[in-house]
Amino acid sequence: MTLAAWAIHDIVDENMARAARLHCLEHGIDPANVSLVATGGAGPVHATWLMNKLGAQKVICPPSGGVASALGLLLARARSR
């Protein structure tokens, strides 16, 4: 992977880590004490990087984790604009 691609990957991971830190702060949770569950199409690609950024100790990658996004779409209530 090129240096530019790694930089983009790191920016994306840092944005996700920032959102997770904010969520944890709002709910009084220490990010180091959570287990990350990698779902969605690219969840496992980012999971270990997020784990390191948050100081978390465990990542769970379900065998069909990529299906979670599609399942969420199918289960969500339809709405019109």
Secondary structure as GFF3:
##gff-version 3
##sequence-region A 1 81
A	DSSP	alpha_helix	3	26	.	.	.	ID=ss1
A	DSSP	three_ten_helix	31	33	.	.	.	ID=ss2
A	DSSP	beta_strand	35	37	.	.	.	ID=ss3
A	DSSP	alpha_helix	43	54	.	.	.	ID=ss4
A	DSSP	beta_strand	58	60	.	.	.	ID=ss5
A	DSSP	alpha_helix	67	75	.	.	.	ID=ss6
###
